[in-house]
Amino acid sequence: MKSKRPTSRYRLRSAGTGLAVRTALFGLVAIAGAAWALVQHYTHEPPPLRVPVGPRTAPTYDADAGEIPVPEVLQGDGG
């Protein structure tokens, strides 16, 4: 007796064992990498941050020798 269900032209193909193993390995490597990064983040002491240096004194200039001073940079109001 024939089945009453209509047949589909398209059949689902199995991806195969190789693809499943490769995907599982990739997932395990990703989980291991994330775990390693978290362990490094919480156990490793980072190097000290750089501290900004204060402003330096302006160099002197000799007006008699024809040198001119460097103009001061004026900061605006930010707008």
Residue, then its C-alpha position, 0 to 999 in steps of 0.5 A: m500500500k502506498s503512503k498517503r504522505p506526499t514525498s518531498r524532492y529535497r532530502l536532508r543529507s547527513a552532515g557526516t561524522g567528520l563535520a560533527v567531530r570538527t565542530a565539537l573540537f572547535g567548540l572545545v578549543a573555544i571553551a578552553g581558550a575562554a577559560w584560559a583567558l579568564v584565569q589569566h585575567y583574574t590571576h595575572e597582575p598587569p604592569p603598572l599604568r603610565v603616569p602623565v608627566g607634568p608640564r615642563t618649563a619653557p626653554t629660554y631663548d636669546a632675543d639678542a641672537g635673533e631667537i624668538p620664543v615659541p608662542e603659547v597654545l591657548q586652550g579654548d572653552g571646549g566648544 
